[in-house]
Amino acid sequence: MSENLLEIRNLTKNFGSVTALNNISLDIKTNEMFALLGPSGCGKTTLLRIIAGFEYPDSGQVLMNQSDLLAIPTRTRPVNLMFQSYALFPHMDVFSNISYGLTNTSLSKEEISKQTFEIIEKIGLQEHVKKKPNQLSGGQQQRVALARAIARKPKILLLDEPLSALDKKIRQEMQVELKRIQHEFGITFIIVTHDQDEAISLANRIAVFNKGEIKQISSPQELYENPTNEFVANFIGDGNLLKAVSTGNGFQHPSLGEIVVSHNSGSGKQISILIRPENISLVKASDGAGEITDSVFAGSRKNITIKLRTNEIVRVYADKSASLEIGDRVNLSFKPQDVRVF
């Protein structure tokens, strides 16, 4: 397991009466791809700006290799930020954009040229060296911005919504490229995003933020399969959160009946249960627990929406060949081990 590169301890930041970060702590490991995920205004970009040196916390510590990062001036921190807008110089070609960050170093012109061409080759921009930004596609511009950001070999590269300006196909291609580049250069990447699919595709671990607090830090798989609270359960992946009442050995739901599951909620308490759409099976029944209100073909499956007698909405991923139509009444079944109780 890699050692911790960055340690954030009890960090708090207020903007007037608004608390952007509320006493948060987390560790980020060397050569890790780490995502800060959450809705707009949750504090993730504020944390990124504190690490970069554009904001300072009201209290708390940020340590890099156990030394105080906050004491290092912004321009000399071993950290670089790739802006969402790319911020390329429109009058410069690809080579000049990438080499710009090296011009104020002690490197000779020959060494700057050598290092720049090495980066251009690794990122796959050899055919575009003499082009200006307006002659490049969105994905190519993003590669140039990424190459420029890593040219000075920072220990940490911060990426603020790096793929948001790209269309879906190019975004998926760049997710693969980002992972390849991060692995090849051996730089720790910290990515801010509100897109759960992007975070899950890219990151080794994810910190889920809400209202200035960290709700859970885990691997993408752990966040999906074992969320520790309702916010994470609702924010990560598609899920069905339903209200039920705990019993001695499970829970009782008005439409689904009594289900035996292992949990520590006691008896007679109001609880929430999470069931993922792919874990539910449907069987037609004239007196079924719910009615199909929508069915959408989604390539390898059907996305089916069901309205229960309680008026709660349940979404189910069914086989594309399933003979289930709008208006059919159905019963729902699932394995007890696939239910999460909050």
BELVENPE-V648600 format. One record per residue. N is the residue number from 1. SS is DSSP state (~ for helix, > for strand, _ for the rest). OMEGA is omega in radians with two decimals (999 if undefined). NEAR is the number of other C-alpha atoms within 8 Angstrom. Layout:
((N & SS & OMEGA & NEAR) (N & SS & OMEGA & NEAR))
This chain:
((1 & _ & -3.14 & 2) (2 & _ & 3.10 & 6) (3 & _ & 3.13 & 6) (4 & > & 3.03 & 10) (5 & > & -3.07 & 11) (6 & > & 3.10 & 13) (7 & > & 3.14 & 14) (8 & > & -3.01 & 13) (9 & > & 2.98 & 11) (10 & > & -3.06 & 11) (11 & > & 3.09 & 16) (12 & > & 3.09 & 14) (13 & > & 3.10 & 12) (14 & > & 2.95 & 11) (15 & > & -3.03 & 7) (16 & _ & -3.12 & 5) (17 & _ & -3.11 & 5) (18 & > & 3.09 & 6) (19 & > & -3.12 & 12) (20 & > & 3.09 & 14) (21 & > & -3.03 & 15) (22 & > & 3.00 & 11) (23 & > & -3.08 & 10) (24 & > & 3.08 & 12) (25 & > & 3.05 & 9) (26 & > & 3.08 & 7) (27 & > & 3.08 & 9) (28 & > & -3.00 & 10) (29 & > & 3.09 & 11) (30 & _ & 3.12 & 11) (31 & _ & 3.14 & 11) (32 & _ & 2.95 & 11) (33 & > & -2.99 & 14) (34 & > & -3.11 & 14) (35 & > & 2.97 & 14) (36 & > & -2.98 & 14) (37 & > & 3.08 & 15) (38 & > & 3.14 & 12) (39 & _ & 3.12 & 8) (40 & _ & 3.08 & 5) (41 & _ & -3.07 & 7) (42 & _ & 3.09 & 12) (43 & _ & -3.04 & 13) (44 & ~ & 3.14 & 13) (45 & ~ & 3.07 & 8) (46 & ~ & 3.11 & 10) (47 & ~ & 3.12 & 9) (48 & ~ & -3.12 & 11) (49 & ~ & 3.07 & 10) (50 & ~ & 3.11 & 11) (51 & ~ & -3.14 & 11) (52 & ~ & -3.13 & 13) (53 & _ & 3.12 & 11) (54 & _ & 3.04 & 8) (55 & _ & 3.05 & 8) (56 & _ & -3.11 & 8) (57 & _ & 3.03 & 10) (58 & _ & 3.09 & 8) (59 & > & 3.12 & 8) (60 & > & -3.07 & 11) (61 & > & 2.94 & 11) (62 & > & -3.08 & 13) (63 & > & 2.99 & 12) (64 & > & -3.05 & 10) (65 & _ & 3.07 & 7) (66 & _ & 3.06 & 8) (67 & > & -3.05 & 6) (68 & > & 3.13 & 10) (69 & ~ & -3.09 & 10) (70 & ~ & -3.14 & 11) (71 & ~ & -3.11 & 5) (72 & _ & 3.12 & 8) (73 & _ & -3.07 & 8) (74 & ~ & -3.02 & 8) (75 & ~ & -3.12 & 4) (76 & ~ & 3.09 & 6) (77 & _ & 3.11 & 11) (78 & _ & -3.04 & 7) (79 & > & 3.06 & 11) (80 & > & -3.10 & 12) (81 & > & 3.03 & 10) (82 & > & -3.03 & 13) (83 & _ & 3.13 & 9) (84 & _ & -3.08 & 11) (85 & _ & -3.10 & 5) (86 & _ & 3.07 & 9) (87 & _ & 3.08 & 6) (88 & _ & 3.09 & 8) (89 & _ & -3.01 & 7) (90 & _ & -3.10 & 8) (91 & _ & -3.12 & 5) (92 & _ & 3.06 & 10) (93 & > & -3.08 & 12) (94 & ~ & -3.13 & 13) (95 & ~ & -3.09 & 12) (96 & ~ & 3.09 & 8) (97 & ~ & -3.08 & 12) (98 & ~ & -3.07 & 14) (99 & ~ & -3.04 & 13) (100 & ~ & -3.08 & 8) (101 & ~ & -3.13 & 10) (102 & ~ & -3.02 & 10) (103 & _ & -3.14 & 8) (104 & _ & 3.08 & 5) (105 & _ & -3.14 & 5) (106 & _ & -3.10 & 4) (107 & _ & 3.05 & 8) (108 & _ & 3.11 & 6) (109 & ~ & -3.14 & 6) (110 & ~ & -3.12 & 6) (111 & ~ & 3.08 & 8) (112 & ~ & 3.14 & 12) (113 & ~ & -3.12 & 9) (114 & ~ & -3.12 & 8) (115 & ~ & -3.13 & 9) (116 & ~ & 3.14 & 12) (117 & ~ & 3.07 & 9) (118 & ~ & 3.13 & 8) (119 & ~ & 3.13 & 10) (120 & ~ & -3.13 & 13) (121 & ~ & -3.12 & 9) (122 & ~ & -3.08 & 7) (123 & ~ & 3.01 & 9) (124 & _ & -3.11 & 6) (125 & _ & -3.04 & 11) (126 & ~ & -3.06 & 7) (127 & ~ & -3.02 & 4) (128 & ~ & -3.01 & 7) (129 & _ & -3.04 & 10) (130 & _ & -3.11 & 7) (131 & _ & 3.02 & 9) (132 & > & -3.11 & 11) (133 & ~ & -3.10 & 12) (134 & ~ & 3.07 & 6) (135 & ~ & -3.07 & 6) (136 & _ & 3.02 & 10) (137 & _ & 3.12 & 7) (138 & ~ & 3.12 & 8) (139 & ~ & 3.10 & 11) (140 & ~ & 3.08 & 9) (141 & ~ & 3.14 & 12) (142 & ~ & 3.10 & 10) (143 & ~ & 3.12 & 10) (144 & ~ & 3.12 & 12) (145 & ~ & 3.13 & 13) (146 & ~ & 3.12 & 9) (147 & ~ & 3.12 & 12) (148 & ~ & -3.10 & 13) (149 & ~ & -3.10 & 13) (150 & ~ & -3.08 & 10) (151 & _ & -3.11 & 14) (152 & _ & 3.06 & 8) (153 & _ & 3.09 & 6) (154 & _ & 3.05 & 11) (155 & _ & 3.12 & 8) (156 & > & 3.00 & 11) (157 & > & 3.14 & 15) (158 & > & -3.12 & 14) (159 & > & -3.10 & 13) (160 & > & -3.12 & 13) (161 & _ & -2.95 & 10) (162 & _ & -3.04 & 13) (163 & _ & -2.99 & 8) (164 & _ & -3.09 & 7) (165 & _ & -3.06 & 8) (166 & _ & 3.07 & 9) (167 & _ & -2.94 & 6) (168 & ~ & -3.07 & 6) (169 & ~ & -3.13 & 6) (170 & ~ & 3.12 & 9) (171 & ~ & 3.12 & 12) (172 & ~ & 3.10 & 8) (173 & ~ & -3.11 & 8) (174 & ~ & 3.04 & 10) (175 & ~ & 3.10 & 11) (176 & ~ & -3.12 & 9) (177 & ~ & 3.13 & 8) (178 & ~ & 3.14 & 9) (179 & ~ & 3.12 & 10) (180 & ~ & -3.09 & 8) (181 & ~ & 3.14 & 10) (182 & ~ & 3.14 & 13) (183 & ~ & -3.07 & 9) (184 & ~ & -3.10 & 6) (185 & ~ & 3.10 & 6) (186 & _ & 3.13 & 7) (187 & _ & 3.05 & 14) (188 & > & 3.11 & 14) (189 & > & 2.98 & 13) (190 & > & -3.02 & 12) (191 & > & 3.02 & 14) (192 & > & 3.10 & 15) (193 & > & 2.99 & 14) (194 & _ & -3.07 & 9) (195 & _ & -3.08 & 8) (196 & ~ & 3.14 & 11) (197 & ~ & 3.12 & 7) (198 & ~ & 3.13 & 9) (199 & ~ & -3.11 & 15) (200 & ~ & -3.11 & 9) (201 & ~ & -2.98 & 7) (202 & ~ & -2.80 & 12) (203 & _ & 2.92 & 13) (204 & _ & 3.07 & 9) (205 & > & -3.09 & 11) (206 & > & 2.95 & 15) (207 & > & -3.14 & 13) (208 & > & -3.10 & 12) (209 & > & 2.92 & 16) (210 & > & 3.08 & 11) (211 & _ & 3.05 & 10) (212 & _ & -3.13 & 12) (213 & > & 3.05 & 12) (214 & > & -3.10 & 10) (215 & > & 3.10 & 11) (216 & > & 3.02 & 11) (217 & > & -3.11 & 10) (218 & > & 2.98 & 10) (219 & _ & 3.11 & 10) (220 & ~ & -3.12 & 12) (221 & ~ & -3.14 & 7) (222 & ~ & 3.10 & 9) (223 & ~ & -3.10 & 14) (224 & ~ & -3.02 & 10) (225 & ~ & -3.07 & 6) (226 & _ & 3.06 & 7) (227 & _ & -3.06 & 11) (228 & _ & 3.14 & 8) (229 & _ & -3.06 & 8) (230 & ~ & -3.10 & 9) (231 & ~ & -3.13 & 7) (232 & ~ & 3.13 & 13) (233 & ~ & -3.09 & 14) (234 & ~ & -3.02 & 11) (235 & ~ & -3.08 & 8) (236 & _ & 3.10 & 9) (237 & _ & 3.05 & 9) (238 & _ & -3.13 & 8) (239 & > & 3.07 & 11) (240 & > & 3.09 & 13) (241 & > & -3.09 & 9) (242 & > & 3.12 & 8) (243 & > & 3.14 & 9) (244 & > & 3.10 & 12) (245 & > & -3.12 & 12) (246 & > & 3.04 & 15) (247 & > & -3.11 & 11) (248 & _ & -3.08 & 7) (249 & _ & 3.12 & 9) (250 & > & 3.12 & 12) (251 & > & 3.11 & 13) (252 & > & 3.09 & 12) (253 & > & -3.07 & 10) (254 & _ & -3.12 & 8) (255 & _ & -3.04 & 9) (256 & _ & 3.13 & 9) (257 & > & -3.12 & 7) (258 & > & -3.11 & 8) (259 & > & 3.10 & 9) (260 & > & 3.04 & 8) (261 & _ & 3.13 & 10) (262 & _ & 3.06 & 6) (263 & _ & -3.04 & 8) (264 & _ & -3.06 & 4) (265 & _ & -3.09 & 7) (266 & _ & -3.09 & 9) (267 & _ & 3.06 & 8) (268 & _ & -3.12 & 7) (269 & _ & 3.02 & 9) (270 & > & -3.14 & 8) (271 & > & 2.98 & 11) (272 & > & 3.10 & 11) (273 & > & 3.12 & 13) (274 & > & 3.03 & 13) (275 & > & -3.14 & 12) (276 & > & -3.09 & 11) (277 & ~ & -3.09 & 12) (278 & ~ & -3.10 & 7) (279 & ~ & -3.10 & 10) (280 & _ & 3.03 & 12) (281 & > & -3.10 & 9) (282 & > & 3.05 & 9) (283 & > & 3.12 & 7) (284 & > & 3.08 & 10) (285 & _ & -3.08 & 8) (286 & _ & 3.11 & 6) (287 & _ & -3.05 & 6) (288 & _ & -3.08 & 10) (289 & _ & -3.10 & 12) (290 & > & 3.14 & 12) (291 & > & 3.08 & 13) (292 & > & -3.13 & 15) (293 & > & 3.12 & 10) (294 & > & 3.10 & 9) (295 & > & -3.07 & 11) (296 & > & 3.07 & 7) (297 & > & -3.09 & 8) (298 & _ & 3.09 & 8) (299 & _ & -3.07 & 6) (300 & _ & -3.08 & 6) (301 & > & 2.94 & 11) (302 & > & 3.03 & 13) (303 & > & -3.02 & 12) (304 & > & 3.10 & 13) (305 & > & -3.10 & 12) (306 & > & 3.04 & 13) (307 & > & 3.14 & 13) (308 & > & 3.09 & 12) (309 & _ & 3.12 & 9) (310 & _ & -3.05 & 7) (311 & _ & 3.04 & 6) (312 & _ & -3.13 & 8) (313 & > & 3.10 & 9) (314 & > & 3.09 & 10) (315 & > & -3.06 & 11) (316 & > & 2.98 & 14) (317 & > & -3.13 & 11) (318 & > & 3.08 & 12) (319 & > & -3.06 & 8) (320 & _ & -3.14 & 10) (321 & _ & -3.09 & 5) (322 & _ & -3.12 & 6) (323 & _ & -3.14 & 4) (324 & _ & -3.06 & 6) (325 & _ & 3.07 & 8) (326 & _ & -3.12 & 9) (327 & _ & 3.11 & 7) (328 & _ & 2.99 & 9) (329 & > & -3.03 & 13) (330 & > & 2.91 & 15) (331 & > & -3.11 & 11) (332 & > & 3.05 & 10) (333 & > & -3.12 & 7) (334 & _ & 3.14 & 8) (335 & _ & 3.13 & 7) (336 & ~ & -3.12 & 8) (337 & ~ & 3.12 & 6) (338 & ~ & -3.12 & 9) (339 & > & 3.02 & 10) (340 & > & -3.08 & 9) (341 & > & 3.08 & 8) (342 & _ & 999 & 9))
